[in-house]
Amino acid sequence: MTLRINDVAPNFTADTTEGKIDFHDWIGDSYAILFSHPKDFTPVCTTEFGTVARLSDEWKKRNTKVIGLSVDSVEDHQKWKEDIEKFAGVKVDFPIIADPDYEVAKLYDMLPADAVLPDGRTPADSATVRATYIIGPDKKIRLILIYPMSVGRNFDEILRALDAIQLTDNAPLATPANWEKGEEVIVALGLSDEEAKEKFGEVDIKLPYLRFTRVDA
C-alpha cells in the first residue's frame, strides 16, 4: 500500500527487544517516531541508533516515543545494542522491532512488495528500508522521510519538524522555512487580519497572505 500524510499508520504486532507489541497500543496517547534500517551491524545505522539514544530526554520532553526497526531477529538486535551503546556511551532505552520477513517494511511501503530478498542478503538488498515516520496520538502519519544508504539522518531536523508539528496541531498556524523553536510563525489564511490579532495579539503583515506572529512554544 502507498502511504501518505494524514493516513492512519497501519497497525501491526511484532516482536521487539522489549517483547511483543501492538503498535497502536504501544503509541497510546503519545506522538511516535518509527525509524527503520536495512540491516543490523551496519555503520551508518549504528550512528543513527546512537544519536536517537542520546536524545532520550528530548523525546520525553515532547511526549514522544521512538521505536527502531531492522530486518534482523530480536537476538541479533540484542547483540547489536551492545555495539550501539559502546559507540554512543548511553543505553538504548527504546524498543527495536524485528522484521526478518519484511512484514512491517512492506506494510509501510518501505520497499516493493515483490522485492527479491535472498538468503544471506546484504544491506543493499533492503536499502529502501531506511525511512522515518512521525505519527500523532490520533495514529495518523504526520511526516515521512526516506533516505539513501549513504546519507545519515539529521535527527536535529527530525526534532525541529516534530516541534513544528506539535506547535501547529489544531492551531491556525504554520512554520516558515528554516523555522526554529521560539521564532515567529505564520498565521493561517483561514483567519482574517482582525481574527488573527484577536487570537494572537501582534501580527506582522508582510503580504496580504503572509502574516507572522509569536506564540508560546
Helices and strands as residue ranges (DSSP letters): E 13-16, E 19-22, H 23-27, E 31-37, H 43-54, H 56-61, E 64-70, H 74-88, E 96-98, H 103-107, G 123-126, E 131-135, E 141-146, H 155-168, E 173-174, E 185-187, H 193-200, E 204-207, E 210-213
